Amino acid sequence: MIQKRIGQWAVMAVAVPLAAAGARRLSHTLEARRGPTGVSRVLSKGADLLRPQRAKRRRFW
C-alpha cells in the first residue's frame, strides 16, 4: 500500500514535469522550424495544463 503511494508520488513529482518540459521544448522546436501550427499549439497548451510556466500571484487586499 505504501509502496504504491510512493510510486504515485514519484510519477507526479518527476514524470509529469518532465513530460511538460518535453512537450514545451518540442513545441518551440516545431515553431522555430515550420512556424506556428496546430500541433505546436496543442503541445504548448498541453504543457501549460500539466505545468504552467508562471506562478499565479494571489493578493489578499
SEFIZA-3560 file (N, C-alpha, C; in Angstrom, 3 decimals):
REM SEFIZA-3560
<numar><xx>0.824</xx><yy>-1.189</yy><zz>0.000</zz><atom>N</atom></numar>
<numar><xx>0.000</xx><yy>0.000</yy><zz>0.000</zz><atom>CA</atom></numar>
<numar><xx>0.873</xx><yy>1.260</yy><zz>0.000</zz><atom>C</atom></numar>
<numar><xx>1.843</xx><yy>1.296</yy><zz>0.887</zz><atom>N</atom></numar>
<numar><xx>2.713</xx><yy>2.468</yy><zz>0.963</zz><atom>CA</atom></numar>
<numar><xx>3.588</xx><yy>2.570</yy><zz>-0.279</zz><atom>C</atom></numar>
<numar><xx>4.047</xx><yy>1.432</yy><zz>-0.796</zz><atom>N</atom></numar>
<numar><xx>4.887</xx><yy>1.443</yy><zz>-1.991</zz><atom>CA</atom></numar>
<numar><xx>4.114</xx><yy>1.979</yy><zz>-3.194</zz><atom>C</atom></numar>
<numar><xx>2.840</xx><yy>1.658</yy><zz>-3.265</zz><atom>N</atom></numar>
<numar><xx>2.009</xx><yy>2.169</yy><zz>-4.355</zz><atom>CA</atom></numar>
<numar><xx>1.893</xx><yy>3.690</yy><zz>-4.269</zz><atom>C</atom></numar>
<numar><xx>1.691</xx><yy>4.212</yy><zz>-3.073</zz><atom>N</atom></numar>
<numar><xx>1.597</xx><yy>5.674</yy><zz>-2.886</zz><atom>CA</atom></numar>
<numar><xx>2.922</xx><yy>6.362</yy><zz>-3.207</zz><atom>C</atom></numar>
<numar><xx>4.023</xx><yy>5.746</yy><zz>-2.822</zz><atom>N</atom></numar>
<numar><xx>5.339</xx><yy>6.323</yy><zz>-3.131</zz><atom>CA</atom></numar>
<numar><xx>5.543</xx><yy>6.341</yy><zz>-4.643</zz><atom>C</atom></numar>
<numar><xx>5.129</xx><yy>5.279</yy><zz>-5.318</zz><atom>N</atom></numar>
<numar><xx>5.227</xx><yy>5.242</yy><zz>-6.776</zz><atom>CA</atom></numar>
<numar><xx>4.387</xx><yy>6.323</yy><zz>-7.431</zz><atom>C</atom></numar>
<numar><xx>3.181</xx><yy>6.520</yy><zz>-6.940</zz><atom>N</atom></numar>
<numar><xx>2.316</xx><yy>7.567</yy><zz>-7.484</zz><atom>CA</atom></numar>
<numar><xx>2.922</xx><yy>8.942</yy><zz>-7.242</zz><atom>C</atom></numar>
<numar><xx>3.482</xx><yy>9.136</yy><zz>-6.066</zz><atom>N</atom></numar>
<numar><xx>4.108</xx><yy>10.423</yy><zz>-5.767</zz><atom>CA</atom></numar>
<numar><xx>5.295</xx><yy>10.660</yy><zz>-6.692</zz><atom>C</atom></numar>
<numar><xx>6.089</xx><yy>9.608</yy><zz>-6.925</zz><atom>N</atom></numar>
<numar><xx>7.259</xx><yy>9.748</yy><zz>-7.796</zz><atom>CA</atom></numar>
<numar><xx>6.841</xx><yy>10.123</yy><zz>-9.212</zz><atom>C</atom></numar>
<numar><xx>5.773</xx><yy>9.538</yy><zz>-9.694</zz><atom>N</atom></numar>
<numar><xx>5.289</xx><yy>9.885</yy><zz>-11.035</zz><atom>CA</atom></numar>
<numar><xx>4.847</xx><yy>11.341</yy><zz>-11.075</zz><atom>C</atom></numar>
<numar><xx>4.105</xx><yy>11.756</yy><zz>-10.083</zz><atom>N</atom></numar>
<numar><xx>3.619</xx><yy>13.138</yy><zz>-10.065</zz><atom>CA</atom></numar>
<numar><xx>4.752</xx><yy>14.144</yy><zz>-9.870</zz><atom>C</atom></numar>
<numar><xx>5.741</xx><yy>13.777</yy><zz>-9.082</zz><atom>N</atom></numar>
<numar><xx>6.822</xx><yy>14.717</yy><zz>-8.765</zz><atom>CA</atom></numar>
<numar><xx>7.883</xx><yy>14.788</yy><zz>-9.857</zz><atom>C</atom></numar>
<numar><xx>8.066</xx><yy>13.718</yy><zz>-10.608</zz><atom>N</atom></numar>
<numar><xx>9.168</xx><yy>13.676</yy><zz>-11.569</zz><atom>CA</atom></numar>
<numar><xx>8.672</xx><yy>13.578</yy><zz>-13.014</zz><atom>C</atom></numar>
<numar><xx>7.840</xx><yy>12.609</yy><zz>-13.302</zz><atom>N</atom></numar>
<numar><xx>7.471</xx><yy>12.335</yy><zz>-14.686</zz><atom>CA</atom></numar>
<numar><xx>6.582</xx><yy>13.418</yy><zz>-15.296</zz><atom>C</atom></numar>
<numar><xx>5.651</xx><yy>13.941</yy><zz>-14.558</zz><atom>N</atom></numar>
<numar><xx>4.736</xx><yy>14.946</yy><zz>-15.113</zz><atom>CA</atom></numar>
<numar><xx>5.473</xx><yy>16.243</yy><zz>-15.463</zz><atom>C</atom></numar>
<numar><xx>6.319</xx><yy>16.790</yy><zz>-14.594</zz><atom>N</atom></numar>
<numar><xx>7.065</xx><yy>17.983</yy><zz>-15.004</zz><atom>CA</atom></numar>
<numar><xx>8.016</xx><yy>17.730</yy><zz>-16.177</zz><atom>C</atom></numar>
<numar><xx>8.617</xx><yy>16.538</yy><zz>-16.234</zz><atom>N</atom></numar>
<numar><xx>9.481</xx><yy>16.222</yy><zz>-17.369</zz><atom>CA</atom></numar>
<numar><xx>8.683</xx><yy>16.126</yy><zz>-18.662</zz><atom>C</atom></numar>
<numar><xx>7.505</xx><yy>15.555</yy><zz>-18.603</zz><atom>N</atom></numar>
<numar><xx>6.651</xx><yy>15.473</yy><zz>-19.787</zz><atom>CA</atom></numar>
<numar><xx>6.226</xx><yy>16.866</yy><zz>-20.251</zz><atom>C</atom></numar>
<numar><xx>5.899</xx><yy>17.728</yy><zz>-19.308</zz><atom>N</atom></numar>
<numar><xx>5.507</xx><yy>19.095</yy><zz>-19.666</zz><atom>CA</atom></numar>
<numar><xx>6.671</xx><yy>19.846</yy><zz>-20.299</zz><atom>C</atom></numar>
<numar><xx>7.857</xx><yy>19.688</yy><zz>-19.726</zz><atom>N</atom></numar>
<numar><xx>9.031</xx><yy>20.363</yy><zz>-20.279</zz><atom>CA</atom></numar>
<numar><xx>9.357</xx><yy>19.827</yy><zz>-21.676</zz><atom>C</atom></numar>
<numar><xx>9.230</xx><yy>18.520</yy><zz>-21.866</zz><atom>N</atom></numar>
<numar><xx>9.486</xx><yy>17.936</yy><zz>-23.180</zz><atom>CA</atom></numar>
<numar><xx>8.490</xx><yy>18.419</yy><zz>-24.217</zz><atom>C</atom></numar>
<numar><xx>7.219</xx><yy>18.497</yy><zz>-23.846</zz><atom>N</atom></numar>
<numar><xx>6.196</xx><yy>18.975</yy><zz>-24.776</zz><atom>CA</atom></numar>
<numar><xx>6.426</xx><yy>20.440</yy><zz>-25.125</zz><atom>C</atom></numar>
<numar><xx>6.803</xx><yy>21.231</yy><zz>-24.134</zz><atom>N</atom></numar>
<numar><xx>7.060</xx><yy>22.654</yy><zz>-24.389</zz><atom>CA</atom></numar>
<numar><xx>8.268</xx><yy>22.831</yy><zz>-25.307</zz><atom>C</atom></numar>
<numar><xx>9.318</xx><yy>22.056</yy><zz>-25.064</zz><atom>N</atom></numar>
<numar><xx>10.520</xx><yy>22.159</yy><zz>-25.893</zz><atom>CA</atom></numar>
<numar><xx>10.231</xx><yy>21.718</yy><zz>-27.329</zz><atom>C</atom></numar>
<numar><xx>9.487</xx><yy>20.631</yy><zz>-27.481</zz><atom>N</atom></numar>
<numar><xx>9.112</xx><yy>20.154</yy><zz>-28.808</zz><atom>CA</atom></numar>
<numar><xx>8.256</xx><yy>21.187</yy><zz>-29.529</zz><atom>C</atom></numar>
<numar><xx>7.361</xx><yy>21.832</yy><zz>-28.807</zz><atom>N</atom></numar>
<numar><xx>6.519</xx><yy>22.873</yy><zz>-29.390</zz><atom>CA</atom></numar>
<numar><xx>7.363</xx><yy>24.031</yy><zz>-29.910</zz><atom>C</atom></numar>
<numar><xx>8.331</xx><yy>24.473</yy><zz>-29.109</zz><atom>N</atom></numar>
<numar><xx>9.200</xx><yy>25.578</yy><zz>-29.535</zz><atom>CA</atom></numar>
<numar><xx>10.055</xx><yy>25.179</yy><zz>-30.729</zz><atom>C</atom></numar>
<numar><xx>10.521</xx><yy>23.943</yy><zz>-30.755</zz><atom>N</atom></numar>
<numar><xx>11.334</xx><yy>23.472</yy><zz>-31.872</zz><atom>CA</atom></numar>
<numar><xx>10.509</xx><yy>23.425</yy><zz>-33.161</zz><atom>C</atom></numar>
<numar><xx>9.291</xx><yy>22.911</yy><zz>-33.065</zz><atom>N</atom></numar>
<numar><xx>8.433</xx><yy>22.865</yy><zz>-34.243</zz><atom>CA</atom></numar>
<numar><xx>8.099</xx><yy>24.262</yy><zz>-34.751</zz><atom>C</atom></numar>
<numar><xx>7.828</xx><yy>25.187</yy><zz>-33.837</zz><atom>N</atom></numar>
<numar><xx>7.517</xx><yy>26.554</yy><zz>-34.256</zz><atom>CA</atom></numar>
<numar><xx>8.717</xx><yy>27.232</yy><zz>-34.890</zz><atom>C</atom></numar>
<numar><xx>9.906</xx><yy>26.925</yy><zz>-34.408</zz><atom>N</atom></numar>
<numar><xx>11.108</xx><yy>27.520</yy><zz>-34.995</zz><atom>CA</atom></numar>
<numar><xx>11.334</xx><yy>27.009</yy><zz>-36.415</zz><atom>C</atom></numar>
<numar><xx>11.010</xx><yy>25.750</yy><zz>-36.672</zz><atom>N</atom></numar>
<numar><xx>11.238</xx><yy>25.174</yy><zz>-37.995</zz><atom>CA</atom></numar>
<numar><xx>10.132</xx><yy>25.514</yy><zz>-38.982</zz><atom>C</atom></numar>
<numar><xx>8.881</xx><yy>25.386</yy><zz>-38.569</zz><atom>N</atom></numar>
<numar><xx>7.771</xx><yy>25.477</yy><zz>-39.512</zz><atom>CA</atom></numar>
<numar><xx>6.809</xx><yy>26.616</yy><zz>-39.236</zz><atom>C</atom></numar>
<numar><xx>7.032</xx><yy>27.364</yy><zz>-38.186</zz><atom>N</atom></numar>
<numar><xx>6.090</xx><yy>28.412</yy><zz>-37.824</zz><atom>CA</atom></numar>
<numar><xx>4.979</xx><yy>27.836</yy><zz>-36.954</zz><atom>C</atom></numar>
<numar><xx>4.083</xx><yy>28.674</yy><zz>-36.477</zz><atom>N</atom></numar>
<numar><xx>3.011</xx><yy>28.184</yy><zz>-35.613</zz><atom>CA</atom></numar>
<numar><xx>2.055</xx><yy>27.274</yy><zz>-36.389</zz><atom>C</atom></numar>
<numar><xx>1.831</xx><yy>26.091</yy><zz>-35.858</zz><atom>N</atom></numar>
<numar><xx>0.910</xx><yy>25.133</yy><zz>-36.464</zz><atom>CA</atom></numar>
<numar><xx>-0.048</xx><yy>24.640</yy><zz>-35.389</zz><atom>C</atom></numar>
<numar><xx>-1.035</xx><yy>23.879</yy><zz>-35.796</zz><atom>N</atom></numar>
<numar><xx>-1.995</xx><yy>23.328</yy><zz>-34.845</zz><atom>CA</atom></numar>
<numar><xx>-1.324</xx><yy>22.390</yy><zz>-33.854</zz><atom>C</atom></numar>
<numar><xx>-0.371</xx><yy>21.595</yy><zz>-34.333</zz><atom>N</atom></numar>
<numar><xx>0.321</xx><yy>20.648</yy><zz>-33.456</zz><atom>CA</atom></numar>
<numar><xx>1.138</xx><yy>21.383</yy><zz>-32.406</zz><atom>C</atom></numar>
<numar><xx>1.851</xx><yy>22.429</yy><zz>-32.820</zz><atom>N</atom></numar>
<numar><xx>2.665</xx><yy>23.163</yy><zz>-31.849</zz><atom>CA</atom></numar>
<numar><xx>1.792</xx><yy>23.863</yy><zz>-30.812</zz><atom>C</atom></numar>
<numar><xx>0.623</xx><yy>24.347</yy><zz>-31.237</zz><atom>N</atom></numar>
<numar><xx>-0.282</xx><yy>24.984</yy><zz>-30.285</zz><atom>CA</atom></numar>
<numar><xx>-0.841</xx><yy>23.976</yy><zz>-29.287</zz><atom>C</atom></numar>
<numar><xx>-1.193</xx><yy>22.786</yy><zz>-29.771</zz><atom>N</atom></numar>
<numar><xx>-1.720</xx><yy>21.749</yy><zz>-28.881</zz><atom>CA</atom></numar>
<numar><xx>-0.661</xx><yy>21.315</yy><zz>-27.883</zz><atom>C</atom></numar>
<numar><xx>0.586</xx><yy>21.153</yy><zz>-28.346</zz><atom>N</atom></numar>
<numar><xx>1.664</xx><yy>20.779</yy><zz>-27.433</zz><atom>CA</atom></numar>
<numar><xx>1.887</xx><yy>21.852</yy><zz>-26.373</zz><atom>C</atom></numar>
<numar><xx>1.849</xx><yy>23.096</yy><zz>-26.784</zz><atom>N</atom></numar>
<numar><xx>2.048</xx><yy>24.190</yy><zz>-25.836</zz><atom>CA</atom></numar>
<numar><xx>0.914</xx><yy>24.258</yy><zz>-24.812</zz><atom>C</atom></numar>
<numar><xx>-0.325</xx><yy>24.108</yy><zz>-25.274</zz><atom>N</atom></numar>
<numar><xx>-1.463</xx><yy>24.138</yy><zz>-24.351</zz><atom>CA</atom></numar>
<numar><xx>-1.439</xx><yy>22.943</yy><zz>-23.400</zz><atom>C</atom></numar>
<numar><xx>-1.048</xx><yy>21.786</yy><zz>-23.917</zz><atom>N</atom></numar>
<numar><xx>-0.939</xx><yy>20.604</yy><zz>-23.069</zz><atom>CA</atom></numar>
<numar><xx>0.121</xx><yy>20.777</yy><zz>-21.999</zz><atom>C</atom></numar>
<numar><xx>1.246</xx><yy>21.380</yy><zz>-22.376</zz><atom>N</atom></numar>
<numar><xx>2.301</xx><yy>21.633</yy><zz>-21.398</zz><atom>CA</atom></numar>
<numar><xx>1.830</xx><yy>22.623</yy><zz>-20.343</zz><atom>C</atom></numar>
<numar><xx>1.059</xx><yy>23.624</yy><zz>-20.755</zz><atom>N</atom></numar>
<numar><xx>0.538</xx><yy>24.595</yy><zz>-19.794</zz><atom>CA</atom></numar>
<numar><xx>-0.483</xx><yy>23.962</yy><zz>-18.846</zz><atom>C</atom></numar>
<numar><xx>-1.250</xx><yy>22.996</yy><zz>-19.348</zz><atom>N</atom></numar>
<numar><xx>-2.187</xx><yy>22.303</yy><zz>-18.477</zz><atom>CA</atom></numar>
<numar><xx>-1.464</xx><yy>21.456</yy><zz>-17.433</zz><atom>C</atom></numar>
<numar><xx>-0.408</xx><yy>20.776</yy><zz>-17.885</zz><atom>N</atom></numar>
<numar><xx>0.339</xx><yy>19.928</yy><zz>-16.960</zz><atom>CA</atom></numar>
<numar><xx>1.120</xx><yy>20.746</yy><zz>-15.938</zz><atom>C</atom></numar>
<numar><xx>1.775</xx><yy>21.773</yy><zz>-16.421</zz><atom>N</atom></numar>
<numar><xx>2.609</xx><yy>22.570</yy><zz>-15.532</zz><atom>CA</atom></numar>
<numar><xx>2.715</xx><yy>23.993</yy><zz>-16.078</zz><atom>C</atom></numar>
<numar><xx>1.966</xx><yy>24.930</yy><zz>-15.532</zz><atom>N</atom></numar>
<numar><xx>2.053</xx><yy>26.315</yy><zz>-16.016</zz><atom>CA</atom></numar>
<numar><xx>3.437</xx><yy>26.900</yy><zz>-15.771</zz><atom>C</atom></numar>
<numar><xx>3.892</xx><yy>27.736</yy><zz>-16.688</zz><atom>N</atom></numar>
<numar><xx>5.211</xx><yy>28.346</yy><zz>-16.534</zz><atom>CA</atom></numar>
<numar><xx>5.210</xx><yy>29.422</yy><zz>-15.462</zz><atom>C</atom></numar>
<numar><xx>4.177</xx><yy>30.217</yy><zz>-15.444</zz><atom>N</atom></numar>
<numar><xx>4.122</xx><yy>31.333</yy><zz>-14.492</zz><atom>CA</atom></numar>
<numar><xx>3.302</xx><yy>30.946</yy><zz>-13.270</zz><atom>C</atom></numar>
<numar><xx>3.793</xx><yy>31.325</yy><zz>-12.145</zz><atom>N</atom></numar>
<numar><xx>3.026</xx><yy>31.115</yy><zz>-10.915</zz><atom>CA</atom></numar>
<numar><xx>2.012</xx><yy>32.250</yy><zz>-10.784</zz><atom>C</atom></numar>
<numar><xx>0.818</xx><yy>31.905</yy><zz>-10.418</zz><atom>N</atom></numar>
<numar><xx>-0.214</xx><yy>32.917</yy><zz>-10.245</zz><atom>CA</atom></numar>
<numar><xx>-0.080</xx><yy>33.527</yy><zz>-8.856</zz><atom>C</atom></numar>
<numar><xx>-0.021</xx><yy>34.846</yy><zz>-8.822</zz><atom>N</atom></numar>
<numar><xx>0.073</xx><yy>35.538</yy><zz>-7.534</zz><atom>CA</atom></numar>
<numar><xx>-1.306</xx><yy>35.815</yy><zz>-7.002</zz><atom>C</atom></numar>
<numar><xx>-1.470</xx><yy>35.548</yy><zz>-5.741</zz><atom>N</atom></numar>
<numar><xx>-2.737</xx><yy>35.839</yy><zz>-5.089</zz><atom>CA</atom></numar>
<numar><xx>-2.536</xx><yy>37.020</yy><zz>-4.155</zz><atom>C</atom></numar>
<numar><xx>-3.407</xx><yy>37.979</yy><zz>-4.261</zz><atom>N</atom></numar>
<numar><xx>-3.346</xx><yy>39.134</yy><zz>-3.370</zz><atom>CA</atom></numar>
<numar><xx>-4.546</xx><yy>39.095</yy><zz>-2.457</zz><atom>C</atom></numar>
<numar><xx>-4.314</xx><yy>39.394</yy><zz>-1.217</zz><atom>N</atom></numar>
<numar><xx>-5.361</xx><yy>39.312</yy><zz>-0.222</zz><atom>CA</atom></numar>
<numar><xx>-5.884</xx><yy>40.672</yy><zz>0.213</zz><atom>C</atom></numar>
<numar><xx>-5.487</xx><yy>41.727</yy><zz>-0.452</zz><atom>N</atom></numar>
<numar><xx>-6.009</xx><yy>43.031</yy><zz>-0.070</zz><atom>CA</atom></numar>
<numar><xx>-6.647</xx><yy>43.712</yy><zz>-1.223</zz><atom>C</atom></numar>
//
